[in-house]
Amino acid sequence: MTDRTSATATAGGGLGAGGSTGPARAANAARTAVVWDALVELLSRLGHGGPLEIVDAGGGTGGVAVPLAELGHRVTVVEPSPDSLAALERRAAERDVAVRGVQGETRDLASMFEPGSADLVLVHNVLEYVDEPAAALRDVVGITRGGGAVSLLVTNAVAGALHRALAGHIDEAHHLLGDPDGRWGEGDPMPRRFTRQQVLELIGGAGLTGESVRGVRTFADLVPGHAWEGDAHAGQRLVELERSAAEYPELIGVATQLHVVAHRD
Ligand SMILES: C[S@@+](CC[C@H](N)C(=O)[O-])C[C@H]1O[C@@H](n2cnc3c(N)ncnc32)[C@H](O)[C@@H]1O
């Protein structure tokens, strides 16, 4: 429990901050604080004193998995990219923790894990890239135990349109709002974005009970770079702003990402 308490104190700095310094670290903290807060709170609710079984589906280079392992949990990253798995291994070694990395996709989860064996499965920024998001989420639910949880983080289509317009691409913003995949055009590198309604439908369709949707990176991606200059405390103030913003349902629409913690009954 001591470890978890200290993790709360560094909330926002823990996710994916390795290697960055100064303004870059502060910006990263502002982008991740809301998700990290939710995860730390969820872990204490799911926990019964011992380590939890956590699977990070599409966990990339371990930006979330490694800090979770540092809290004492057993974490497996299932990830298709060998390069990402190698980076995960390096990150875990640098932080002196064990994280199991397995090459695979969401569709492989059923063959890798016993049904209902995970206390928590993370699906962060992954449903944008899979062929069938609904099927991928069902695969995730299949390995989640009854009473366990799924942490889902996706890119918000509405915010995508806002950011596109703010960058001066008015027609692309308009296109995105009418596109079923939430893309601004053929050149859009993001295969898919989701509206809040689509997220709720995915969760319900997978048989999960959703908690409220939180907005992530509500302000962090909008604050201009010069706001950081000469202000050593700007990062922490932005973290606090993000935390407050996440409590305002009206602001979810403009948050870059949508985060939901959903439970399997
Ligand atoms: C934007 S990254 C997110 C990484 C990490 N979850 C995070 O939030 O930092 C998307 C990840 O999804 C992985 N991915 C793509 N298709 C996948 C699939 N079908 N199943 C599992 N992971 C997949 C990619 O290799 C990549 O690591």
The ligand as a MOL file (V3000), in Angstrom:
LIG
                    3D

  0  0  0     0  0            999 V3000
M  V30 BEGIN CTAB
M  V30 COUNTS 27 29 0 0 0
M  V30 BEGIN ATOM
M  V30 1 C -0.8990 4.5920 -30.1980 0
M  V30 2 S -0.1160 3.1260 -29.6860 0 CHG=1
M  V30 3 C -0.6340 3.0180 -28.0000 0
M  V30 4 C 0.3500 2.3270 -27.1310 0
M  V30 5 C -0.0140 2.2790 -25.6450 0
M  V30 6 N -1.2400 1.5300 -25.4270 0
M  V30 7 C -0.1500 3.6650 -25.1120 0
M  V30 8 O -1.2570 4.0970 -24.7830 0
M  V30 9 O 0.8860 4.3420 -24.9810 0 CHG=-1
M  V30 10 C -1.0860 1.8620 -30.4660 0
M  V30 11 C -0.5620 0.4960 -30.1680 0
M  V30 12 O -1.4940 -0.4800 -30.6020 0
M  V30 13 C -0.7730 -1.5500 -31.1700 0
M  V30 14 N -1.6930 -2.3220 -32.0220 0
M  V30 15 C -2.0550 -2.0780 -33.3040 0
M  V30 16 N -2.9390 -3.0240 -33.7350 0
M  V30 17 C -3.1440 -3.8560 -32.6880 0
M  V30 18 C -3.9350 -5.0310 -32.4970 0
M  V30 19 N -4.7110 -5.5240 -33.4820 0
M  V30 20 N -3.9020 -5.6490 -31.2960 0
M  V30 21 C -3.1250 -5.1560 -30.3060 0
M  V30 22 N -2.3590 -4.0440 -30.4260 0
M  V30 23 C -2.3630 -3.4100 -31.6000 0
M  V30 24 C 0.3710 -0.8660 -31.8990 0
M  V30 25 O 1.4310 -1.7320 -32.1960 0
M  V30 26 C 0.7380 0.2090 -30.8920 0
M  V30 27 O 1.6890 -0.2260 -29.9710 0
M  V30 END ATOM
M  V30 BEGIN BOND
M  V30 1 1 1 2
M  V30 2 1 2 3
M  V30 3 1 2 10
M  V30 4 1 3 4
M  V30 5 1 4 5
M  V30 6 1 5 6
M  V30 7 1 5 7
M  V30 8 2 7 8
M  V30 9 1 7 9
M  V30 10 1 10 11
M  V30 11 1 11 12
M  V30 12 1 11 26
M  V30 13 1 12 13
M  V30 14 1 13 14
M  V30 15 1 13 24
M  V30 16 1 14 15
M  V30 17 1 14 23
M  V30 18 2 15 16
M  V30 19 1 16 17
M  V30 20 1 17 18
M  V30 21 2 17 23
M  V30 22 1 18 19
M  V30 23 2 18 20
M  V30 24 1 20 21
M  V30 25 2 21 22
M  V30 26 1 22 23
M  V30 27 1 24 25
M  V30 28 1 24 26
M  V30 29 1 26 27
M  V30 END BOND
M  V30 END CTAB
M  END
